[in-house]
Amino acid sequence: MCGSRSSSSSPSLSGIFGQGILSGRIKSKKALFLIRLVFFFLLFYTLWYFLSPVYNQILAPVSVQILKLSEIGGKHITNSMQVEEKYIFVHHVASEKYPERAVRVRTNVVHFDMVLLFALIWAVPHINWKKRMKIFLLGFAIIFVLHLFKIFVFVKREYALHIKVGGVPYWSPTQKKAYYYLGDFILLVVNQIFPILLWSLLYVKYWWGKRLKLGIRAG
């Protein structure tokens, strides 16, 4: 009887010790992740601060072509884009409320989110560098498309709010409201949530595999 009791209790003790070790490892990985996150956030913020004008030079010519394509068969508003440091100026036809003929886009609102995304990608420890680079490049491609979309929405929103062609508003009241609320949604929600959401989706396969391995070891 005694022998059977001691043998039944030993697996539970080993299980407790195993869970304690596993819990300690998870805590240490979380601490390492946070340290790396702070480091890479500061690193990419510094790089972004100095390289954002170069990135704007890439965004501007692509964005202006997208805007012009959207005006085919309609009202021709957009003329050109000009980059000045951390601003993109969209030159357009004359309007009473816009005598300077330019919409100014603050690019820190457009692409500062890439700093957090890149920091999150590089903060995850113990990943093969080739796999990390694939995730990084994929994330960059996706967020570049998002930045083009943001510029499109912000410019169209300003057109809707302020520009009239021949005394006629650029958009109908319904379209005007749609672009206005879409711009607010990007500013208040997308800029904050999208980097974390994209990072989670990019790493879902990696995390799922890790969870399976941890589950097998704990069992």
Secondary structure, 3 states (H helix, E strand, C coil): CHHHHHHHHHHHHHHHHHHHHHHHHHHHHHHHHHHHHHHHHHHHHHHHHHHHHHHHHHHHHHHHHHHHHHCCCCCCCEEEEEEECCEEEEEECCECCECCCEEEEEHHHHHCHHHHHHHHHHHCCCCCHHHHHHHHHHHHHHHHHHHHHHHHHHHHHHHHHHCEECCEECCCHHHHHHHHHHHHHHHHHHHHHHHHHHHHHHCHHHHHHHHHHHHHHHC
